[in-house]
Amino acid sequence: MTLTRKSPHLGGIHTEDLAMLREMLEQQRAFRLDQLDRMRGAVHRLRPRTPADLEVDRSLRDGARSALYEVESALRRIEAGTYGRCLRCHSALERARLEILPHAALCMPCQRERDGNR
């Protein structure tokens, strides 16, 4: 997908492009919900579980929950009309960034700053 249109609203994202990004986010949301459902079912495996198995499962669940939270946050930003703007500095997010990470909440400079402070 390539975003080609601009709008004065939603960080310069045209309505048609926003619909495509929303669809991508909805697909990611469905994937993460299905993933978490399958993980819940996997808890009842028949073989004995080692502490390492439990730790890996916990880590995978935490990652899936985190990804789901980011996707749902992006969908809420669409509904609120703030999607496509950095949550820190409020500048428009780069279109290429949204094509790759439609759930992105920060522009690259703010993302780098946040990652550097960890």
ABEGO torsion letter per residue (X at the ends): XBBABBBABGGGBBAAAAAAAAAAAAAAAAAAAAAAAAAAAAAABABBBBAAAAAAAAAAAAAAAAAAAAAAAAAAAAAAGABGBBAAAGBBBBAAAAAABAABABBAAAAAAAAAAX
